[in-house]
Amino acid sequence: MKTIIGRSSDFPQSLETALAEYRYKIFIDRLGWELPARDGMERDQFDHAGALYVVGQEPSGAICGCARLLPTTAPYLLSEIFPYVLNGQPVPRSPEVWELSRFAAAPLAVDAALDSADNARCLLAAAVRAAKEHGAARLITVSPLGVERLLHRMGVHAHRAGPPVLVDGKPVFACWIEIDAQTCGALGASETGAGKRTPALALRAFPARRNAGLSVL
Amino acid sequence: MSTNHPTCLGRSSRFPIMSPDGYLRMRFVDLCGLTFVHLFSSYDETLLDALHTEGVCAATAGISEWKSETDPEVSLGWDWFVDSSSGRLLPVRKGVRSNLMLLDAKGYDLGPGATACLCAAWLGVFEWQPTVAGAVRSVEVPVKSASFENTGPTL
C-alpha cells in the first residue's frame, strides 16, 4: 500500500472524489453508519480546508484506506458531536493534539490481496508522521471498542479516556494515542524531531513498510 | 504527568486522580478497594477466531466492560473466553484495557505494561464471571464484532 498525505486542495479532483466515494462505501454501505452523504459520497462539516488526509492506495491506484486529521484548535468531531465520551475531562484544544477520524484500512474489492492488519499499521504510521510534522504530540480519536485491541496489538501507546458509551446501540470510546517513542517504534514512524512543521505541505507519498507478523494476543 | 515526577498522593488515596494526559493515577492497593459496576458484556466472534488461530481451545469469547463508582470513573475492559475443556470463564492474556496508570510506592508511574499486568492480576481475585455469564446468557447468537476488526475504523 502506498500512502498519500495532503489537504483536499492538494489533491486532484479525481482523488478527492474517489476518497469521498470510498468513505461512503466503507462507513455507510459496509458499516451502516448514519453519516451525511450525497450522490454516493460521504463528507461532513469537518471536511474543510484545515483537514489533513491520509489516503492509502493499492498498486492499481484503488483506494484501500483513509484517515482524516483535524486540529483541535478548531471545532472537530469529538468536540462538537461526542464531548460526553471524555469522562468529564475538558475537550482538548491544543496545537499539540490532533483528532484522528474516518480511519479505515480495507480494500473495496473482496479478493484484494492485501494484509488488512499490515495496511492498518502502515496507514496509522503515516497518520502519526503527518500529525507530528504539524506539531502533534498526541492524537485523540472516537472509536468502536475493537480499535483499542487493534492498537494494543500493534504496540501503540494508546489508552482510553473513560468508559465506553453507546452510540446508535454500539459502544464507542475516546482513545488517546501518544506520539512517543513507544508508538513511533511500534509503527516504524521515525522520530524526526517532535513538533517540527513541514512548510507548505504538498502532496507526498510514503511507500508502505513491510512489517513482521502481528501477535494477536 | 511525567514518570519523573511522582504523584503526591501522600497516604493512600481512595479516589483516582485525573491527570492532564487523561490517565487516572492511583496505587494498586487503591484499585483493589474500588467497587466496580458492570456496563455490558457481549460475544465477539472475531476475538474467538483470533484465539483459535493462536491455538487457544475456546468455546466462546467476548468482551466485558466495567466502571468504578468514583468520580472520575475508572474504566476497565477485558477480553474473556470459555475454555472448551473445563467450561471455565477465563480472561484473555494481555486483554485488559483501562484508563489507569498505576503508581509505585514512591508515586512514580509503573507504565502501561506493568499497569495492565497488575490489572490482570486484580482480575484473578475479582468475581466477574457470574455477572458476565449471566449477561451473555441472554444473547442467543454470537455475532461478529464490528467489521474491520483489524483495520480500524474510527468515527
Chai-1 contact restraints between the chains, C-beta under 6 A:
chainA,res_idxA,chainB,res_idxB,connection_type,confidence,min_distance_angstrom,max_distance_angstrom,comment,restraint_id
A,R30,B,S147,contact,1.0,0.0,6.0,A-B,restraint_1
A,L31,B,S147,contact,1.0,0.0,6.0,A-B,restraint_2
A,N87,B,P72,contact,1.0,0.0,6.0,A-B,restraint_3
A,N87,B,E73,contact,1.0,0.0,6.0,A-B,restraint_4
A,G88,B,P72,contact,1.0,0.0,6.0,A-B,restraint_5
A,L100,B,T154,contact,1.0,0.0,6.0,A-B,restraint_6
A,S101,B,T154,contact,1.0,0.0,6.0,A-B,restraint_7
A,F103,B,G152,contact,1.0,0.0,6.0,A-B,restraint_8
A,F103,B,P153,contact,1.0,0.0,6.0,A-B,restraint_9
A,F103,B,T154,contact,1.0,0.0,6.0,A-B,restraint_10
A,A104,B,T151,contact,1.0,0.0,6.0,A-B,restraint_11
A,A104,B,G152,contact,1.0,0.0,6.0,A-B,restraint_12
A,A104,B,P153,contact,1.0,0.0,6.0,A-B,restraint_13
A,A105,B,T151,contact,1.0,0.0,6.0,A-B,restraint_14
A,A105,B,G152,contact,1.0,0.0,6.0,A-B,restraint_15
A,A106,B,F148,contact,1.0,0.0,6.0,A-B,restraint_16
A,A106,B,T151,contact,1.0,0.0,6.0,A-B,restraint_17
A,S116,B,N150,contact,1.0,0.0,6.0,A-B,restraint_18
A,S116,B,T151,contact,1.0,0.0,6.0,A-B,restraint_19
A,A117,B,N150,contact,1.0,0.0,6.0,A-B,restraint_20
A,A120,B,T151,contact,1.0,0.0,6.0,A-B,restraint_21
A,T141,B,T154,contact,1.0,0.0,6.0,A-B,restraint_22
A,V142,B,L155,contact,1.0,0.0,6.0,A-B,restraint_23
A,S143,B,T154,contact,1.0,0.0,6.0,A-B,restraint_24
A,P144,B,A146,contact,1.0,0.0,6.0,A-B,restraint_25
A,G146,B,S145,contact,1.0,0.0,6.0,A-B,restraint_26
A,G146,B,A146,contact,1.0,0.0,6.0,A-B,restraint_27
A,G146,B,E149,contact,1.0,0.0,6.0,A-B,restraint_28
A,V147,B,G152,contact,1.0,0.0,6.0,A-B,restraint_29
A,E148,B,R97,contact,1.0,0.0,6.0,A-B,restraint_30
A,R160,B,S75,contact,1.0,0.0,6.0,A-B,restraint_31
A,R160,B,N99,contact,1.0,0.0,6.0,A-B,restraint_32
A,A161,B,G22,contact,1.0,0.0,6.0,A-B,restraint_33
A,G162,B,S75,contact,1.0,0.0,6.0,A-B,restraint_34
A,G162,B,N99,contact,1.0,0.0,6.0,A-B,restraint_35
A,P163,B,K67,contact,1.0,0.0,6.0,A-B,restraint_36
A,P163,B,E73,contact,1.0,0.0,6.0,A-B,restraint_37
A,P163,B,S75,contact,1.0,0.0,6.0,A-B,restraint_38
A,P164,B,E65,contact,1.0,0.0,6.0,A-B,restraint_39
A,W176,B,G22,contact,1.0,0.0,6.0,A-B,restraint_40
A,V216,B,A50,contact,1.0,0.0,6.0,A-B,restraint_41
A,V216,B,E54,contact,1.0,0.0,6.0,A-B,restraint_42
A,L217,B,E54,contact,1.0,0.0,6.0,A-B,restraint_43
A,L217,B,R93,contact,1.0,0.0,6.0,A-B,restraint_44
A,L217,B,K94,contact,1.0,0.0,6.0,A-B,restraint_45
